[in-house]
Amino acid sequence: MDIVVVDEGSQGRLLTADERAQWRELGQVRRFGDGGVLLREGENPRRVMLLVGGRVKVVTSTDERAEVVLAYREPGEVLGEMAALGGAEHSASVIAVGPVET
């Protein structure tokens, strides 16, 4: 499983600087533009992400293919951990709202 770290932003305060540095050593930095899909609903988990900069929305789709926004996530939050720990598919997609660095 990959650990992907989103670079530090002004609100990334849930982890200390040392803890963020440890995440960076374990993971890789990637960039997503506005609308980029970080995690896709229904896929098997391959990574856990720490959002330290940028903003994302957590969405699911109805049977009629309408997008339902479940939540917005801010810097300092972990993404994809529920599926990774539970061994299940992602129950929702995570999409960048503006530029995001992972």
Backbone as CSV, one residue per row, in Angstrom:
resi,resn,N_x,N_y,N_z,CA_x,CA_y,CA_z,C_x,C_y,C_z
1,MET,0.840,-1.169,0.000,0.000,0.000,0.000,0.887,1.235,0.000
2,ASP,0.537,2.228,-0.824,1.268,3.485,-0.864,0.751,4.423,0.212
3,ILE,1.627,5.246,0.748,1.241,6.364,1.606,1.602,7.610,0.833
4,VAL,0.603,8.423,0.525,0.807,9.612,-0.280,0.617,10.827,0.603
5,VAL,1.544,11.747,0.569,1.500,12.922,1.428,1.195,14.146,0.593
6,VAL,0.224,14.910,1.026,-0.089,16.176,0.389,0.704,17.244,1.113
7,ASP,1.443,18.046,0.376,2.385,18.989,0.984,1.704,19.958,1.938
8,GLU,2.488,20.496,2.853,2.002,21.316,3.958,1.298,22.578,3.489
9,GLY,0.162,22.884,4.115,-0.573,24.124,3.901,-0.769,24.817,5.226
10,SER,-1.407,25.954,5.202,-1.531,26.764,6.414,-2.358,26.094,7.494
11,GLN,-3.239,25.157,7.130,-4.088,24.522,8.129,-3.626,23.126,8.511
12,GLY,-2.496,22.665,7.995,-2.033,21.306,8.268,-1.420,21.190,9.641
13,ARG,-2.238,21.279,10.674,-1.722,21.339,12.036,-2.085,20.119,12.876
14,LEU,-2.711,19.128,12.295,-3.073,17.956,13.081,-1.853,17.107,13.411
15,LEU,-0.827,17.194,12.600,0.418,16.477,12.854,1.528,17.490,13.097
16,THR,2.490,17.096,13.880,3.649,17.959,14.104,4.518,17.975,12.853
17,ALA,5.453,18.901,12.799,6.376,18.970,11.668,7.174,17.673,11.543
18,ASP,7.580,17.085,12.666,8.318,15.816,12.636,7.453,14.690,12.088
19,GLU,6.188,14.648,12.484,5.286,13.600,11.990,5.042,13.753,10.492
20,ARG,4.859,14.982,10.014,4.687,15.199,8.572,5.942,14.772,7.816
21,ALA,7.109,15.054,8.378,8.366,14.650,7.738,8.461,13.128,7.639
22,GLN,8.011,12.425,8.674,8.017,10.958,8.641,7.088,10.443,7.547
23,TRP,5.916,11.033,7.389,4.995,10.646,6.313,5.661,10.851,4.960
24,ARG,6.341,11.981,4.787,6.997,12.273,3.506,8.079,11.239,3.181
25,GLU,8.794,10.791,4.202,9.832,9.778,3.981,9.221,8.464,3.503
26,LEU,8.030,8.142,3.977,7.377,6.887,3.620,6.663,6.953,2.278
27,GLY,6.245,8.132,1.893,5.388,8.261,0.721,6.048,8.958,-0.444
28,GLN,5.194,9.428,-1.332,5.644,10.150,-2.514,4.763,11.382,-2.681
29,VAL,5.330,12.431,-3.237,4.591,13.664,-3.463,4.011,13.632,-4.873
30,ARG,2.716,13.936,-4.987,2.034,13.987,-6.285,1.171,15.235,-6.329
31,ARG,0.892,15.720,-7.536,0.052,16.904,-7.708,-1.217,16.542,-8.465
32,PHE,-2.329,17.141,-8.038,-3.612,16.988,-8.707,-4.157,18.374,-9.008
33,GLY,-4.671,18.568,-10.213,-5.328,19.818,-10.561,-6.778,19.785,-10.127
34,ASP,-7.450,20.905,-10.291,-8.862,21.006,-9.959,-9.641,19.897,-10.666
35,GLY,-10.425,19.144,-9.921,-11.205,18.045,-10.481,-10.462,16.722,-10.549
36,GLY,-9.191,16.701,-10.182,-8.425,15.460,-10.193,-8.954,14.470,-9.166
37,VAL,-8.976,13.193,-9.532,-9.505,12.149,-8.651,-8.352,11.543,-7.860
38,LEU,-8.401,11.720,-6.531,-7.376,11.164,-5.652,-7.683,9.711,-5.328
39,LEU,-8.930,9.420,-5.012,-9.412,8.067,-4.722,-10.739,7.889,-5.445
40,ARG,-10.969,6.705,-6.018,-12.178,6.472,-6.807,-13.095,5.458,-6.116
41,GLU,-14.361,5.818,-6.009,-15.377,4.949,-5.423,-15.372,3.592,-6.129
42,GLY,-15.405,2.508,-5.342,-15.457,1.164,-5.893,-14.098,0.524,-6.137
43,GLU,-13.027,1.301,-6.104,-11.694,0.729,-6.310,-11.158,0.137,-5.018
44,ASN,-10.279,-0.838,-5.168,-9.603,-1.407,-4.007,-8.559,-0.417,-3.513
45,PRO,-8.405,-0.315,-2.206,-7.455,0.664,-1.671,-6.016,0.291,-1.988
46,ARG,-5.281,1.262,-2.522,-3.861,1.078,-2.798,-3.020,2.106,-2.066
47,ARG,-3.696,3.066,-1.446,-2.941,4.118,-0.776,-3.777,4.775,0.308
48,VAL,-3.074,5.358,1.250,-3.649,6.231,2.267,-2.984,7.575,2.058
49,MET,-3.747,8.645,2.103,-3.211,9.979,1.845,-3.368,10.863,3.066
50,LEU,-2.376,11.679,3.295,-2.454,12.715,4.314,-2.608,14.042,3.591
51,LEU,-3.731,14.688,3.768,-3.992,15.971,3.121,-3.419,17.080,3.991
52,VAL,-2.379,17.716,3.489,-1.730,18.765,4.257,-1.873,20.110,3.549
53,GLY,-2.279,20.113,2.307,-2.500,21.341,1.556,-3.561,21.131,0.505
54,GLY,-4.280,22.189,0.200,-5.362,22.086,-0.764,-6.655,21.667,-0.091
55,ARG,-7.674,21.453,-0.887,-8.996,21.074,-0.378,-9.587,20.031,-1.312
56,VAL,-10.278,19.050,-0.744,-10.918,18.004,-1.537,-12.362,17.839,-1.099
57,LYS,-13.151,17.245,-2.001,-14.517,16.882,-1.635,-14.652,15.371,-1.720
58,VAL,-15.458,14.822,-0.820,-15.757,13.394,-0.790,-17.143,13.245,-1.394
59,VAL,-17.251,12.456,-2.476,-18.515,12.357,-3.203,-18.885,10.907,-3.464
60,THR,-20.169,10.693,-3.660,-20.684,9.406,-4.111,-21.692,9.684,-5.212
61,SER,-22.098,8.660,-5.926,-23.055,8.819,-7.014,-24.331,8.062,-6.703
62,THR,-25.453,8.640,-7.108,-26.738,7.963,-6.960,-26.915,6.995,-8.120
63,ASP,-27.972,6.197,-8.065,-28.276,5.283,-9.165,-28.517,6.042,-10.466
64,GLU,-28.952,7.289,-10.348,-29.202,8.127,-11.523,-27.946,8.880,-11.961
65,ARG,-26.816,8.540,-11.377,-25.506,9.125,-11.684,-25.374,10.585,-11.266
66,ALA,-26.167,11.010,-10.326,-26.015,12.355,-9.772,-24.933,12.319,-8.700
67,GLU,-24.116,13.367,-8.646,-23.056,13.445,-7.644,-23.615,14.009,-6.346
68,VAL,-23.325,13.321,-5.246,-23.732,13.769,-3.916,-22.462,14.071,-3.127
69,VAL,-22.326,15.314,-2.668,-21.159,15.698,-1.872,-21.415,15.294,-0.427
70,LEU,-20.578,14.420,0.094,-20.710,13.939,1.469,-19.965,14.825,2.452
71,ALA,-18.829,15.372,2.025,-18.011,16.174,2.940,-16.926,16.888,2.150
72,TYR,-16.368,17.885,2.775,-15.151,18.535,2.294,-14.065,18.233,3.309
73,ARG,-12.870,17.994,2.832,-11.751,17.691,3.719,-10.700,18.785,3.581
74,GLU,-10.144,19.139,4.714,-9.179,20.229,4.812,-7.804,19.667,5.180
75,PRO,-6.781,20.482,5.076,-5.432,20.025,5.420,-5.356,19.422,6.820
76,GLY,-4.564,18.365,6.932,-4.371,17.667,8.197,-5.201,16.407,8.317
77,GLU,-6.097,16.159,7.356,-6.962,14.980,7.434,-6.391,13.832,6.610
78,VAL,-6.649,12.615,7.073,-6.205,11.401,6.395,-7.333,10.938,5.482
79,LEU,-6.980,10.505,4.279,-7.954,10.065,3.281,-7.707,8.607,2.918
80,GLY,-8.762,7.831,2.791,-8.654,6.455,2.332,-8.362,5.429,3.402
81,GLU,-8.293,5.867,4.651,-7.912,4.940,5.719,-8.991,3.910,6.017
82,MET,-10.260,4.270,5.870,-11.332,3.322,6.205,-11.292,2.101,5.290
83,ALA,-11.139,2.320,3.997,-11.073,1.201,3.064,-9.789,0.401,3.257
84,ALA,-8.681,1.099,3.473,-7.398,0.410,3.631,-7.381,-0.468,4.874
85,LEU,-7.899,0.043,5.970,-7.902,-0.728,7.214,-8.948,-1.826,7.198
86,GLY,-10.073,-1.569,6.544,-11.154,-2.547,6.511,-11.040,-3.551,5.387
87,GLY,-10.115,-3.322,4.458,-9.939,-4.241,3.340,-11.080,-4.220,2.349
88,ALA,-11.871,-3.153,2.353,-13.011,-3.041,1.450,-12.702,-2.037,0.346
89,GLU,-13.589,-1.969,-0.638,-13.454,-0.972,-1.692,-13.756,0.413,-1.123
90,HIS,-13.273,1.445,-1.814,-13.587,2.817,-1.402,-15.089,3.041,-1.525
91,SER,-15.685,3.577,-0.481,-17.128,3.811,-0.471,-17.500,5.145,-1.104
92,ALA,-16.516,5.967,-1.423,-16.748,7.264,-2.054,-15.489,7.666,-2.815
93,SER,-15.642,8.659,-3.679,-14.499,9.223,-4.393,-14.023,10.471,-3.672
94,VAL,-12.749,10.788,-3.831,-12.174,12.011,-3.276,-11.625,12.805,-4.455
95,ILE,-12.121,14.041,-4.610,-11.823,14.859,-5.778,-11.227,16.193,-5.345
96,ALA,-10.181,16.629,-6.034,-9.531,17.900,-5.725,-10.455,19.070,-6.038
97,VAL,-10.494,20.023,-5.119,-11.206,21.283,-5.323,-10.112,22.344,-5.412
98,GLY,-9.682,22.628,-6.613,-8.514,23.471,-6.806,-7.266,22.607,-6.772
99,PRO,-6.104,23.222,-6.888,-4.864,22.446,-6.900,-4.585,21.778,-5.559
100,VAL,-4.139,20.536,-5.641,-3.806,19.737,-4.458,-2.465,19.076,-4.733
101,GLU,-1.624,19.030,-3.742,-0.334,18.358,-3.883,-0.327,17.141,-2.988
102,THR,-0.028,15.984,-3.584,0.008,14.748,-2.808,1.348,14.081,-2.938
